[in-house]
Amino acid sequence: MTRHYGLLSPALKTQRRAMARAALDMLAASTQAREDAAAFLKRVADIDIAACPHCPRGRWLTIELLRPVRSANGHAGANCRGPP
């Protein structure tokens, strides 16, 4: 519930994070510290996520993005219900 209604709710996420940082006397987030997931995994665990898992020489390339298959009632996948 925190994600939707609390500190990280999408509507006021930026303002509430700034207020929380001020309340905790934290420095503002550094834009230099941000990096993408591929660079982080390469730096921390020496994992190249673009390398083929079968032969480390090959590279993964996105050829096509497939849309989810919709059933007759408009839901993706099986006819599952979420929580009531």
N, C-alpha and C positions, 0 to 999 in steps of 0.2 A: 504494500500500500504506500510505502514511502515514495516510490517512484512516481505515482500518480497524484498524490495529495500532499506530500510532505515537502521536505527541503528541496528535492530534485524534481518537483512538478514542472512540466514543460513551460507553463505560462510565466512563472516568476523565477526560473532556475538561476539566471544570471544575477538578479538582484539578491536573492536569498543566499547564494554562495558568497557574494561579496559581504553581506551582513554577517555570515558565519565566520568568514576569515577575519573581519574586524573584531568580532566578539572574542575570538581565540588569539588575537594579536599575531596573526600569521601574515607573512608577506604575500603580495599578489602573485598569482601564478606566472611563471616565466614562459614567454613564448619560445625561448630558445630550448627549453626543456622538453617541449613537445616533439614527438617523432612518430612516424607511422609504425604499424605493427611489424612490418617486414624488417625495418631498420633496427627496431628494438630486439627482435628475436636473433638477428644476426650479431648484434653487439653483446647481448647477455648470454645467449646459449649457443652461439655460433651455428645457428640453423638458418639455412637459406630456403625460405618457403617456396621460392620459384623453381627450385631444383627438383628434378624428377626423383621420387623416392626409390625407384628401381635402379636407375643408373644416374649417379650424381652429375653426370656430364650434361644430360638433357635438361630442357627448360619447359615449364608449364606455360602454355599459352591459352588464353580464352578464345575459343573458336566461335561459340554460340551460347547465348543465355536462353535457357528454356523456360517458358512460362509454366506455372503450375497447372495441372490438369484439374478442371472443375467438374464436379458431378452435376446431376440434373437439378439439384436443389441449390446450386451456387456455391457450395463449400468445397474447399480443396481437400483432396485425399478422401479418406473414409468418412462415413456419416457419424462423426464423433460429436458429442456435445461437450461444452465446457462446464464449469461449475454453475450450479443454479443461481 
